[in-house]
Amino acid sequence: MESSIITQVQKEDSVLPSKPGQVKRSSPKKPRSRSIFGALLCCLRSQDAPPPPPAAPDSLLPTEENGMVGKIPGTCLLPEVIPQDEGKMCVVIDLDETLVHSSFKPINNADFVVPVEIEGTTHQVYVLKRPHVDEFLRRMGELFECILFTASLAKYADPVTDLLDQEGVFRARLFRESCVFHQGCYVKDLSRLGRQLSKTLILDNSPASYIFHPENAVPVVSWFDDLEDAELLHLIPVFEELSRAEDVYAGLGQLRAP
């Protein structure tokens, strides 16, 4: 039994998210296959998975005097903004291949090793932190209301985030059950957060994750194991500029202008 588990783990590195639209700049990886391990993480097609109930569109949500989307019990994914984040933009940050890369295969230089139970058996997940992630998260926490939003399951992503975010940058964590299942992918619908869309950004390596709100997105290149990667370091001044913009559309428009 143990050997079969080990064989599956070696074959099923796909527990780590296989996302449509990924672009790799690091070393090439073998194609990932699907299994019970793949079900842990995001954007794998599931013909049997029913879509979650649709969120109420912005036009049906009450708007407060300050322009914030009002909160109807059961419709908004996030709690009220805490006092120290008042006036800040909200930034939604992805986990896998954006901040970390994880594998069921042993990694000698893993930053974390997280036990995950799958069908009654505990397996070790080896996690690598993307270069400069600590500096990046620290600065993001100073500038924005930061929300972790991953299409992975909480049983994997929650303990990884506990180890990654020891300074408490993330005000809330959202997992797969908070996504909208759309055309075979788990989409992060920003309109369900309970935040003003013009004050909300999303950082994600998968365009499929923000297909509903591409105008709110800051794309990031997928990361696997390149220790020379400096993507997050280069993004710090970008987000510093965005934090001073009147709204995300104006800020991103200026950055995209030739």
C-alpha positions in Angstrom: 0.0 0.0 0.0 2.8 2.4 0.9 4.6 1.7 -2.4 1.4 2.5 -4.4 1.0 5.7 -2.5 4.6 6.7 -3.2 4.1 5.8 -6.9 1.0 8.0 -7.1 2.7 10.8 -5.3 5.7 10.7 -7.7 3.3 10.6 -10.7 0.9 13.1 -9.4 2.9 16.2 -8.9 -0.4 17.7 -10.4 -1.6 18.3 -6.9 -0.2 21.6 -7.6 -2.4 23.8 -9.7 -2.5 23.2 -13.4 -3.9 26.6 -14.6 -5.0 27.5 -18.1 -3.0 30.3 -19.7 0.2 29.8 -17.6 3.4 31.1 -19.0 6.6 29.6 -17.8 9.9 31.4 -17.6 11.6 28.9 -15.3 12.9 25.4 -16.1 10.5 23.3 -18.1 8.2 20.8 -16.3 6.7 17.5 -17.3 3.0 17.5 -18.2 0.8 17.0 -15.1 -1.8 14.3 -14.9 -5.1 14.3 -13.0 -6.0 12.3 -10.0 -7.3 12.6 -6.5 -4.2 14.6 -5.8 -5.0 17.0 -8.7 -8.4 17.5 -7.1 -6.7 19.4 -4.2 -5.7 22.3 -6.4 -7.1 24.6 -8.9 -8.6 24.9 -12.3 -8.8 21.2 -13.3 -11.9 20.4 -15.2 -14.6 18.6 -13.3 -17.5 17.4 -15.4 -19.4 16.4 -12.2 -18.8 19.5 -10.2 -21.9 21.7 -10.1 -21.4 25.5 -10.4 -22.0 27.5 -7.2 -25.1 29.7 -7.2 -24.5 33.0 -9.1 -23.6 36.1 -7.2 -25.8 39.1 -7.2 -24.6 41.6 -9.7 -23.4 45.0 -8.5 -26.6 46.6 -9.7 -28.6 44.6 -7.2 -26.3 45.3 -4.2 -27.0 48.5 -2.2 -24.4 51.2 -2.5 -23.4 53.2 0.6 -22.7 57.0 0.5 -19.0 56.4 0.3 -19.4 54.3 -2.9 -18.7 51.0 -1.2 -20.9 48.1 -2.1 -23.2 47.5 0.8 -23.2 44.1 2.6 -26.2 41.8 2.3 -25.9 38.8 4.7 -24.8 35.8 2.8 -23.9 37.6 -0.4 -20.4 39.1 0.3 -17.4 37.0 0.8 -15.4 39.4 2.9 -16.1 40.9 6.4 -16.3 44.7 6.9 -13.1 46.6 6.4 -11.1 47.0 9.6 -10.3 50.6 10.7 -6.6 50.4 9.8 -7.5 49.5 6.2 -10.0 52.3 5.7 -9.3 54.3 2.6 -7.0 51.6 1.2 -7.5 49.7 -2.1 -8.2 46.0 -1.8 -5.8 43.6 -3.5 -6.6 40.0 -4.1 -3.5 37.8 -4.2 -3.2 34.3 -5.6 -1.1 31.6 -3.9 0.2 28.8 -6.2 2.7 29.7 -8.8 2.3 33.3 -7.8 3.7 33.3 -4.2 4.8 29.7 -3.8 5.3 26.4 -5.7 4.4 23.1 -4.1 5.0 19.5 -4.9 4.3 16.0 -3.4 7.8 15.0 -4.7 10.5 15.6 -2.0 12.4 18.9 -2.5 15.7 19.2 -0.7 15.6 23.0 -0.3 11.8 23.2 0.5 10.9 26.2 2.7 8.0 24.3 4.3 6.8 20.7 4.5 3.1 20.6 5.1 1.1 17.4 6.0 -2.1 17.0 4.0 -4.6 14.3 4.5 -6.1 12.8 1.4 -8.7 10.0 1.6 -7.5 9.0 5.1 -3.8 9.1 4.3 -1.4 11.9 5.3 1.0 13.0 2.6 3.8 15.6 2.8 3.6 18.6 0.5 6.9 20.4 -0.1 6.6 24.1 -0.6 9.1 26.6 -2.1 8.7 30.3 -1.5 9.1 32.6 -4.5 12.2 34.8 -4.2 11.4 38.2 -2.5 7.9 37.0 -1.4 8.5 38.2 2.2 9.5 41.7 1.2 6.7 41.8 -1.3 4.0 40.8 1.2 5.3 43.2 3.8 5.1 46.1 1.5 1.7 45.1 0.2 0.4 44.9 3.7 1.5 48.5 4.3 -0.2 49.8 1.1 -3.4 47.7 0.7 -6.1 45.6 2.3 -4.7 42.2 1.3 -6.9 39.2 0.6 -5.6 35.7 -0.2 -7.8 34.1 -2.8 -6.8 30.7 -4.1 -8.7 28.0 -6.1 -7.0 25.4 -4.1 -8.6 23.5 -1.2 -8.3 24.9 2.3 -6.8 21.7 3.7 -3.7 22.5 1.6 -3.7 26.3 1.3 -4.6 27.2 4.8 -1.6 25.6 6.5 0.7 26.9 3.7 -0.5 30.4 4.3 -0.1 30.1 8.0 3.6 29.5 7.4 4.0 32.0 4.6 2.2 34.9 6.2 3.5 35.0 9.7 3.1 38.8 9.9 -0.6 38.6 9.3 -0.7 40.6 6.0 -3.8 38.8 4.7 -7.0 40.1 6.3 -9.0 37.2 5.0 -8.5 34.0 3.1 -10.8 32.6 0.4 -10.5 29.1 -1.1 -12.1 27.1 -3.8 -15.6 27.1 -2.4 -15.6 30.9 -2.8 -14.8 30.6 -6.6 -17.4 30.5 -9.4 -17.2 27.4 -11.5 -17.3 28.7 -15.1 -16.5 26.8 -18.3 -14.4 24.2 -16.4 -12.4 26.6 -14.3 -12.7 28.1 -10.9 -13.0 31.9 -11.4 -12.5 34.5 -8.7 -15.5 36.8 -9.1 -14.4 40.1 -7.6 -18.0 41.4 -7.6 -18.8 38.9 -4.7 -16.2 40.3 -2.3 -18.2 43.2 -1.0 -15.6 45.8 -2.1 -15.9 48.6 -4.6 -14.6 47.2 -7.9 -12.9 50.4 -8.9 -10.8 50.1 -5.7 -10.0 46.4 -6.1 -7.0 44.7 -7.8 -6.2 41.1 -8.4 -2.7 39.6 -8.8 -2.7 36.2 -10.4 -0.7 34.1 -12.8 -3.7 32.6 -14.5 -5.9 34.8 -16.8 -8.7 32.2 -16.3 -8.9 33.2 -12.7 -9.8 36.8 -13.4 -11.7 36.3 -16.7 -14.7 38.2 -15.2 -12.6 41.3 -14.4 -9.5 41.5 -16.6 -9.5 45.3 -16.3 -8.7 44.8 -12.5 -5.8 42.4 -13.0 -2.1 42.8 -12.6 -0.7 39.7 -14.4 2.3 37.9 -12.9 4.4 35.2 -14.6 4.1 31.7 -13.2 6.9 30.6 -10.9 8.1 27.1 -10.2 11.7 27.0 -9.1 13.8 29.8 -10.6 15.9 31.1 -7.7 17.0 34.1 -9.8 13.3 35.2 -10.3 12.7 38.9 -9.4 9.1 39.3 -10.5 7.8 40.1 -7.1 10.6 42.6 -6.4 9.8 44.4 -9.7 6.1 44.5 -8.9 6.6 46.5 -5.6 7.0 49.9 -7.4 4.1 49.1 -9.7 1.8 48.5 -6.7 3.2 51.6 -4.9 2.1 53.7 -7.9 -1.3 51.9 -8.1 -1.9 52.6 -4.4 -1.8 56.3 -5.1 -4.2 56.2 -8.1 -7.7 57.6 -7.9 -9.1 54.2 -8.9 -7.6 51.0 -10.3 -8.8 51.6 -13.9 -7.0 55.0 -14.1 -3.9 53.5 -12.4 -3.7 50.5 -14.6 -4.5 52.6 -17.7 -1.5 54.8 -17.0 0.8 51.8 -16.5 -0.4 50.2 -19.8 -0.2 53.3 -21.8 2.8 53.3 -24.4 
